[in-house]
Amino acid sequence: MKETIGFSLNGKPVSFEVDPQRILLWVLRYDLGLTGTKYGCGEGLCGACTVIVDGKAEHSCQLEVKAVADKAVTTIEGLVKNGELHPLQKAFVEHDALQCGYCTPGMIMNAYGLLLNTPQPSRSQIIEHMDGNLCRCGAHQRIIEAIQTAAKEL
Amino acid sequence: MKREHKGQGSVYEEYLKLDEVGPNPSTDGFGRRGDPSADGRSPLRFDRRQFLQFVGGGIVVCFSIPDSLALQEGERRRGMGQELPQDFNAFLRIGEDGRVSGFTGKVEYGQGVITSLAQMLAEELDVPLKSVDMVMGDTDLCPWDMGTFGTMTTRFFGPAFRAAAAEARAVLIELAAEQLQVTKDRLKTKAGVVYEVAGQKEVSYAELAKGKKILRHVKGVAPKSPSDFVLIGKPVLRRDAAAKVTGQAIYAGDVREPGMLHARILRPPVHGAKLIHADTSGAKEIEGAQIVEDGDLIAVLHPYPDLAERALAKIKSEYDRPVPAVDDKTIFDHLLKVAPQGQTVTEGGNLAEGRSTAHYVLEQTYLNSYVSHAPIETHTALAKIEGNKVTLWASTQTPFALREAAASLLGLPAQNVRVITPYIGGAFGGKSNNQQALEAVRLAKLSGKPVQVAWTRAEEFFYDTFRPAAIVKIQAGVTESGLISFWDYGVYFAGERGAPQFYNIPHHRTVVYGSGWTTVPGSHPFATGPWRAPGSNTNCFGRESHIDMLAAKVGMDPVEFRLKNLKDERMQRVLQAAANEFGWSPAKGPSKRGYGVACGTDAGTYVAHMAEVAVNERTGSVVVNRVVCAQEMGLCVNPEGARLQMEGGITMGLGYALSEEVRFKGGEILHSNFDTYTIPHFSWLPQIKTVILDAKDSPCQGGGEPPIICMGAVIANAVFDATGARLLQLPMTPERIKDALSRI
């Protein structure tokens, strides 16, 4: 049964008819056309689908869309402001902190969630927070450095 | 109007005006303009003029990859009736807007060639890097290519690409000489401009290309010498990063076509199972679900993947499961039993004589398990069929092979199929078979709609072409003074790559039993295939573990022992470089420091790793504290990209060394996700240092695969140094480490 679900998406209100049990990841990617959020495992084990819900990093593959009703959702597409990359995005570019790039949106969103709540994380806090995000290409060292750089700038 | 020019040893044709170029009446007469895919024909069907018409105005230089394998493939594709204007694998074009485009069938899956190839073009052409675009893996726009694998892009493609750019620059200078009325020897190039030395005259490449239609094939123009490099050898950041950090980069799963449906396919529970019965009635209850049944293929199509999944879950099925014959423990005995006859790939001296001079003889068997590629992007493809024309967007390392396979599946000529390769979310050798894309083609044909197949993680683990389980058996002897006297080596099911040893051993033999991935019937219970540096990881683990044991046997430091037994100066240099960076001080193993060393060669590159580990002897867990990797890869085009690949190889290699192992019972894969198949996490990360040895005067070698090959051996040797326990099987799980400790 469809319901009207509304939430704030990247700072703008959205409202649409949807089966409330649909998975947020797929609603973002198909219904709302935001393909930056990726599928990697479907079970919350890889972090490729990470988005921010009310200031906290969440796995969108584990959320039914009704869970974000009336909340604020930020995806990778919401980080660029006035054509300017977010400091995290800039730092990922400057540190070459990616290879295939498929895990990158999830990495950046999880790091964004970390910096929202812990603006000056220690290296071990970064590692602990990012440990659920998998990167198969092995850009880990640079991702940590990029997060450290962005934290300094923010 | 056509003029013939002779210059720099090659003939080229210059067409003065675009509209003078018409269709060639001697062909089948489809001289179309505009959209190159309008009638579904590839430009590779064109003759020279049609080809020129397709690429538009400007200066085009075509070239071939001078690789024997590519040449063989060239024979093959001619046999398949594909006509090329000339036999070439790639081309570059200087457009009338001054932008330079490189067209290649090679693809980008993270290895960074989208940056390094552009760097080569910019260097040889003297244009700013930002004015270069790479067009990759589109079978309508790019000439045929056999596939992106084997660390071959920079090694084999690179030199030809540079030569083509050098040729293009020579053409530009000739054109400028005519236009500026200046002799060629007074002209130089810089930043997309030809200028007169000590003069006022200059003209941009854009102006020179305007209204021109020049096509040349490269013949013997020498690229720049290393002392003239401005860009090659300089660290350059990834050119695809901005698209990737904003979520704008398009992967196969991000492509949307009107009316497209998402497929979920009914899968057998184990390899070899036969479907007895399926009841799809439950799936039909999901609104919008469309069931497709065609022989062995049962699938649900739905506009939304999560609802397709929901519908698939409602299908009740029953399978006849074969009795499991082998599992992850018995597989090694099984493989030894079914191994094909060995082939001696290298030998020298006389093994019996070597045995007689040995003071110690050491015999050992090394095992490694099946491992998964596990790219974070699962196999994905979207197929669209319109009339007799097919467009495929696929996550693939082999777009041209896919084009042929899709065409053959549908009974169409290959040129009716266009494969577009968007960014690929990791591949590592695992995205060469294209099963998912052919499934999408079949479902698009059956449903009449564009269909996307994106494997779930469980499907990815089920259909992955795993790195084969393999066995290495070595018998070797050493003299009292620490010289290796003989080396008798056999490898089963990993293949030849990395098998021949490179130490100075008078009596030796290397025998290879079975290829790394061509299936011997009755051997592996599921598909296997190439996995990053195929063969080398297995062979390096066996060889370098055994070398370490010989060193310990004669009470020598493992680095000194290697250097003493090496004559190869490149390897000596690489080992020394790693030792310097690591701060290695000689000690007999096990020294309790947890230091390990291993070295090897792969894809023409020499590599040495050193690692420091800490072993918890109670739990059997290993922490890798630091890894140094020194690599000599000839001319290194982009040191930043190379370091990124080295760090990536080290980090990825921690997985097959410590945790990655496909557990199975017959054809049943006991992993469906990352909870039980554990790949490296942030918390495993050692301190990593990379050293690239200067070798800019020698040809480019491989960069992306060599840095992973020593990871099993270097950690095994470090574990031995820490504890005295010798690990003979990869991965070195806590269970195996505790077992090894108990046997000291």
Contacts between the chains, C-beta under 8 A, distances in Angstrom:
chain1	res1	chain2	res2	distance
A	19	B	307	7.7
A	22	B	304	7.0
A	22	B	306	5.7
A	22	B	307	7.3
A	23	B	306	4.4
A	25	B	306	7.9
A	26	B	304	5.7
A	26	B	305	5.4
A	26	B	306	4.3
A	29	B	253	8.0
A	29	B	254	7.9
A	30	B	262	7.9
A	30	B	303	7.2
A	30	B	304	5.4
A	30	B	305	7.2
A	31	B	304	7.6
A	33	B	256	7.4
A	34	B	247	7.5
A	35	B	247	7.1
A	35	B	250	7.5
A	35	B	253	7.5
A	35	B	254	3.8
A	35	B	256	7.9
A	36	B	246	7.2
A	36	B	247	2.0
A	36	B	248	7.1
A	37	B	247	7.2
A	38	B	251	7.7
A	38	B	253	7.8
A	38	B	376	7.4
A	38	B	377	7.2
A	38	B	425	7.5
A	39	B	253	7.0
A	39	B	378	7.4
A	39	B	454	7.0
A	40	B	376	4.7
A	40	B	377	7.5
A	40	B	378	7.7
A	40	B	457	7.1
A	41	B	457	4.5
A	41	B	673	5.5
A	41	B	674	5.6
A	42	B	456	6.0
A	42	B	457	5.9
A	42	B	673	7.7
A	43	B	457	7.3
A	43	B	673	5.3
A	43	B	674	7.9
A	43	B	675	7.2
A	45	B	673	5.7
A	45	B	674	4.2
A	45	B	675	5.6
A	46	B	376	6.2
A	46	B	457	8.0
A	46	B	674	5.8
A	48	B	376	5.6
A	75	B	247	7.1
A	76	B	245	8.0
A	76	B	246	6.7
A	76	B	247	3.6
A	77	B	246	7.3
A	77	B	247	5.3
A	79	B	246	7.4
A	80	B	246	5.8
A	85	B	242	7.4
A	85	B	245	6.9
A	85	B	246	7.1
A	89	B	245	4.2
A	89	B	246	6.4
A	92	B	241	6.8
A	92	B	245	4.7
A	93	B	237	6.6
A	93	B	238	7.7
A	93	B	241	4.3
A	93	B	242	6.1
A	93	B	245	5.8
A	94	B	237	7.1
A	96	B	237	5.4
A	96	B	238	5.4
A	96	B	241	7.0
A	96	B	640	5.8
A	96	B	641	7.6
A	96	B	644	5.4
A	98	B	110	7.9
A	98	B	238	7.0
A	98	B	241	6.3
A	98	B	244	5.5
A	98	B	245	7.2
A	99	B	110	3.5
A	99	B	111	7.1
A	99	B	112	6.9
A	99	B	238	7.9
A	99	B	426	7.8
A	99	B	644	6.4
A	99	B	645	7.8
A	99	B	648	5.9
A	100	B	109	5.5
A	100	B	110	3.1
A	100	B	375	7.2
A	100	B	376	7.5
A	100	B	377	7.1
A	100	B	423	7.2
A	100	B	424	6.4
A	100	B	425	5.0
A	100	B	426	4.4
A	100	B	427	7.8
A	101	B	110	7.0
A	101	B	240	6.5
A	101	B	241	7.6
A	101	B	243	7.7
A	101	B	244	3.1
A	101	B	245	7.8
A	101	B	249	5.6
A	101	B	423	6.4
A	101	B	425	7.3
A	102	B	251	6.3
A	102	B	375	7.5
A	102	B	376	4.9
A	102	B	377	4.4
A	102	B	423	7.8
A	102	B	425	2.9
A	102	B	426	6.2
A	103	B	376	4.8
A	103	B	425	7.8
A	104	B	244	5.0
A	104	B	245	5.9
A	105	B	245	7.9
A	105	B	247	4.7
A	108	B	245	6.3
A	126	B	682	7.8
A	127	B	682	4.7
A	127	B	683	5.5
A	127	B	685	7.2
A	128	B	683	7.3
A	130	B	682	4.8
A	131	B	681	5.1
A	131	B	682	4.9
A	131	B	683	5.0
A	132	B	681	7.9
A	133	B	682	7.3
A	134	B	376	6.2
A	134	B	674	6.3
A	134	B	679	6.0
A	134	B	681	7.1
A	135	B	376	7.2
A	135	B	651	8.0
A	136	B	374	5.9
A	136	B	375	5.5
A	136	B	376	5.3
A	136	B	426	4.8
A	136	B	428	7.3
A	136	B	652	6.7
A	136	B	679	6.4
A	137	B	110	4.7
A	137	B	426	5.9
A	137	B	648	4.9
A	137	B	652	7.2
A	138	B	647	6.0
A	138	B	648	3.4
A	138	B	649	6.8
A	138	B	650	6.9
A	138	B	651	3.1
A	138	B	652	4.7
A	138	B	680	7.2
A	139	B	644	7.0
A	139	B	647	7.4
A	139	B	648	6.5
A	139	B	651	7.9
A	140	B	651	5.6
A	140	B	680	7.5
A	140	B	682	5.4
A	140	B	685	4.9
A	141	B	647	5.6
A	141	B	651	7.4
A	141	B	685	6.2
A	141	B	688	5.5
A	142	B	644	7.2
A	142	B	647	7.2
A	143	B	682	7.7
A	144	B	682	7.1
A	144	B	685	7.4
